[in-house]
Amino acid sequence: MTMGNFPSHFLSDTRGSAAEFALLLPLSMLFFLGIIDAGRYAYTFNQGEKATQIGARWSVVTDPVATELANETYVGTTIGGVTLTQGDRIPAGALGLITCDDTTCTCTTSPCPTTLTSGAAPFAALLGRMQQIMPEIEASNLIIEYRGSGLGFAGDPNGMDVVPLVTIRLVDMDFSPIFLFGGTVGLPDFSYTLTMEDGAGTGSN
């Protein structure tokens, strides 16, 4: 039977269209919102990565948050049975792991300077620079780590004795999808590490 043999009222019958539309609309909306959220998630993820990279760059050319590192002298310090003298290279084992947040710096792995302080001004400057990239960052999300790199010279007259590796971390960040209507999805932790450069000053590009 050809199309020409169908009664015309069958071809023009649209009584099921409304029901089909009602079934397809919610699925289409969820699909559309999912596409938007996927793009927003990718953008937010890139923001987190870029913020940690910029934060690490800022940290290695400005005052350390662990303020004691700026003036810690390693002349006369014994590392692995060897006492360092003026001009000796500082081995990686001379500095363990220092972890800083917005209130404290903690010696996570020794050895560390005897006294540790989290500098409020360096922390605030670092946080402010990172918030220029990702405004959602809060002080509680930002962690700074310093560990030995095997670089630096005891009694360096031109700057910090030890030249640590500086790691910037963003933790406990959330993403808010549209389709969850108030719910959140946890973002992965972000981190980026650079070697300390001059480690002095209050600003960078």
C-alpha positions in Angstrom: 0.0 0.0 0.0 1.4 3.4 -0.9 1.2 6.7 1.0 -1.4 7.8 -1.5 -3.8 5.1 -0.3 -3.9 6.4 3.4 -6.9 8.4 4.3 -6.0 12.1 4.7 -7.2 12.3 8.3 -4.4 9.8 9.3 -1.7 12.0 7.9 -3.0 15.1 9.6 -3.7 13.5 13.0 -1.5 15.3 15.6 -3.3 14.2 18.8 -0.1 12.5 20.2 2.2 15.5 19.7 1.5 17.1 23.0 2.2 13.9 24.9 5.4 13.3 23.1 6.5 16.9 23.8 5.7 16.5 27.5 7.8 13.3 27.6 10.8 14.7 25.7 11.0 18.2 27.3 12.3 17.1 30.7 14.9 14.9 29.1 15.9 17.6 26.7 16.3 20.1 29.5 18.4 17.8 31.6 20.6 17.1 28.5 21.0 20.8 27.8 21.8 21.6 31.5 24.3 18.8 31.5 26.1 20.2 28.6 26.2 23.6 30.3 27.4 22.1 33.6 30.1 20.1 31.8 31.4 23.3 30.3 31.2 25.2 33.6 33.0 22.3 35.4 35.9 22.3 32.8 36.2 26.1 33.2 36.2 25.9 37.0 38.8 23.1 36.9 41.0 25.2 34.6 40.6 28.1 37.0 41.8 26.0 39.9 44.9 24.8 38.0 45.8 28.3 36.8 45.3 29.8 40.3 47.7 27.3 41.8 50.3 28.0 39.1 50.0 31.7 39.6 50.1 31.2 43.4 53.3 29.2 43.1 54.9 31.8 40.9 53.9 34.5 43.4 55.2 32.6 46.3 58.8 32.0 45.0 59.5 35.7 44.4 57.8 37.2 47.5 58.3 36.9 51.3 57.7 33.3 52.5 54.6 32.6 54.5 56.9 30.6 56.8 58.6 33.8 57.8 61.5 32.2 59.7 62.9 30.7 56.4 63.9 34.2 55.3 66.5 34.6 58.1 67.3 31.0 59.0 71.1 30.5 58.9 72.6 27.1 58.3 76.2 27.9 59.1 77.2 25.5 61.9 74.2 23.2 61.3 75.1 19.5 61.2 73.4 17.4 58.4 74.1 13.8 58.0 77.2 14.0 60.2 78.6 17.0 58.3 78.7 20.5 59.8 78.0 23.2 57.2 80.4 26.1 57.0 80.1 29.4 55.2 79.4 28.8 51.5 78.6 25.1 51.7 75.7 23.8 49.6 72.7 23.0 51.8 71.6 19.4 51.2 67.9 18.5 50.8 67.9 16.8 54.2 68.5 20.1 55.9 64.8 21.0 55.6 62.0 18.6 56.1 58.4 19.6 55.3 56.7 22.8 56.6 53.0 23.1 56.1 51.3 26.5 56.4 47.7 27.6 56.4 46.1 31.0 57.2 46.8 30.7 61.0 49.8 28.4 61.6 52.9 26.8 60.1 53.6 23.3 61.3 56.8 21.2 61.0 55.1 18.2 59.3 58.5 16.4 58.8 61.6 17.5 60.6 64.1 19.1 60.5 62.6 22.6 60.5 63.4 26.0 62.0 62.9 25.9 65.8 60.2 28.6 65.6 57.5 28.7 62.9 55.1 31.5 62.2 52.5 31.9 59.5 53.0 35.4 58.2 49.6 37.1 57.9 50.7 39.6 55.3 52.4 37.2 52.9 49.5 34.8 53.2 46.9 37.5 52.5 48.8 38.8 49.5 49.1 35.3 48.1 45.4 34.6 48.6 44.4 37.9 47.0 46.5 37.2 43.9 44.9 33.7 43.5 41.4 35.1 44.1 42.0 37.3 41.0 42.0 34.1 39.0 39.4 32.2 41.1 37.3 34.3 43.3 35.7 31.3 45.1 39.0 30.5 46.9 38.8 31.1 50.7 41.6 31.2 53.2 40.7 27.7 54.4 41.2 26.3 50.9 44.9 27.4 50.7 47.8 25.4 51.9 51.5 26.3 51.4 54.3 23.7 51.7 58.1 24.2 51.9 60.5 21.3 51.6 64.3 20.9 51.0 65.5 20.9 47.5 69.3 20.5 47.8 69.8 24.1 46.7 71.1 27.1 48.6 74.3 28.0 50.4 75.0 28.3 54.1 75.5 32.0 55.1 74.3 33.3 51.7 74.8 37.1 52.0 72.4 37.9 49.2 69.2 36.2 50.4 67.8 33.1 52.0 70.3 30.4 52.9 67.9 27.5 52.0 66.2 27.4 48.6 63.1 25.2 49.2 60.6 23.7 46.9 57.4 25.6 47.3 54.1 23.8 46.7 50.7 25.6 46.6 47.7 23.5 47.2 44.0 24.2 46.9 41.8 21.8 48.9 38.1 21.2 49.7 36.9 23.2 46.7 33.3 22.7 45.5 31.5 23.1 42.2 27.8 23.9 42.1 26.1 22.3 39.0 22.9 23.9 37.8 21.0 20.6 37.5 21.5 19.8 41.2 19.6 22.9 42.3 21.7 23.8 45.3 23.8 20.7 45.5 27.6 20.7 45.1 30.2 18.4 43.7 33.7 18.3 45.2 36.6 19.4 43.0 39.9 17.5 43.1 42.7 19.0 45.0 45.0 21.2 43.0 48.8 21.6 43.5 51.8 23.2 41.8 55.4 23.3 42.8 58.3 25.7 41.9 61.7 26.3 43.4 62.2 29.4 45.5 63.8 32.2 43.7 64.6 35.5 45.6 61.9 34.9 48.1 61.7 38.6 49.1 59.2 41.3 48.4 55.5 42.0 48.5 54.5 41.8 44.8 55.0 40.0 41.5 53.6 40.1 38.0 
